[in-house]
Amino acid sequence: MDEYRKSVEEGIVESYRQDEDMMILVFAQWCVNEGLSPEELYMQAYPQQQSNERLQRVLELTVPKEEAGPIPDDTVLGVLSMFGNEDLAFVVSDAIANRPGKK
């Protein structure tokens, strides 16, 4: 039974990790689409962290804005909030509010 429990726990952790990577990808691709640096926004939200290895890994999966589908602001904010990234959601909200041409 312990082997089964361990297997289930490992599966749950891996599933959460994959979902979290998807959240990071949504954030990173939204930044690319908006002409923003994912690393800079991340550092604004979490200045105490040197860098985020997972963000660096996921950045390799982003595509140029021209090749990407649109990501609505509400989607990126919702995904960040769902994973408890309130600080990053705040920085993203600020970037949205301060877009050029936005009043």
N, C-alpha and C positions, 0 to 999 in steps of 0.2 A: 504493500500500500504506500510506503514511503517513496518508492521509485515513481509510482504513478503521481503522487502529490507533487514531487519535485518536477516531474515532466510538465504537469499542468501549470505550475508556477512559472517555469521557464518559458512556456508558451505565452502566458499572459504578459510577462515582462517583455518578450520579443515583440508581441503585437503592439504594446504600448510604445515601444521604441520606434517601430515602423510608423505608427500614427504620429508620433512626435516629429519624426523626420519629414513626414508629409506637411505638417504645420510649418516647419522651418522652410521647406520648399515653397509653400504658398507665400510666406512672408518674403523670401528672397526674390521670387519671381515678380511679386507685386512691386518690390523696390526697383528691380530692373525695368519693369514696364513704366514706372513713374520717373525714371532717370535718377534714382536715389541709390546711395551706397548702402547695402545691407549691413556691412561691417560698421559703418559710421553710426547708423541708427541703433544698432545693437550696443555699441559702446556708449552712446548717449543714455540708453536705458540701464545698462549694467557697467558703469565705469570701473568698478572694482575688479572686473574680470579682464584678464590680459587679451584673450581671444577665445572664440568658441570653435573647438575642433569640428563639431558636427556641422556648424554653419559653413565652415570652410569646405567640408566634404560635400555638402548639399549644393553649394554654389556651383560646383562643377556640373550639376544637372540643369541649371537654368539655361534658357535660350534667349537669343536677342528678342527685343520687344516686338519686332516685326513677325517673328515666328510664334510668339506666344498668344494665347487667347487672353481676353481681358479678365482681370480679377477685380471684382467690385470691392470698394472700400469696406463695405459691411462684411464681406466674406473674410478678408484678412483680419479685421478687428474681432470678428466672432471666433475665428480659429485661435487667435492669440489668447483671447479670454477663456476659451474652453480649456486651454492647457495651463491657465493660471499665469500667463505672461502679461500681467496688468501693467507693469512698468514699460514694457515694449509696446503694448497697445496704446499707452499714453503718448509715447514718442511718435508712433504712427499717426495718431489722431492729430497731434501737433503739426506733423508734416502735411497732413491733408488740409488742415485749416490754413496753412501758410503757403499753399500752392500759388505759383505765379498766376495772376489774373483772377484769383479768388478774393472776394471781398468779405 
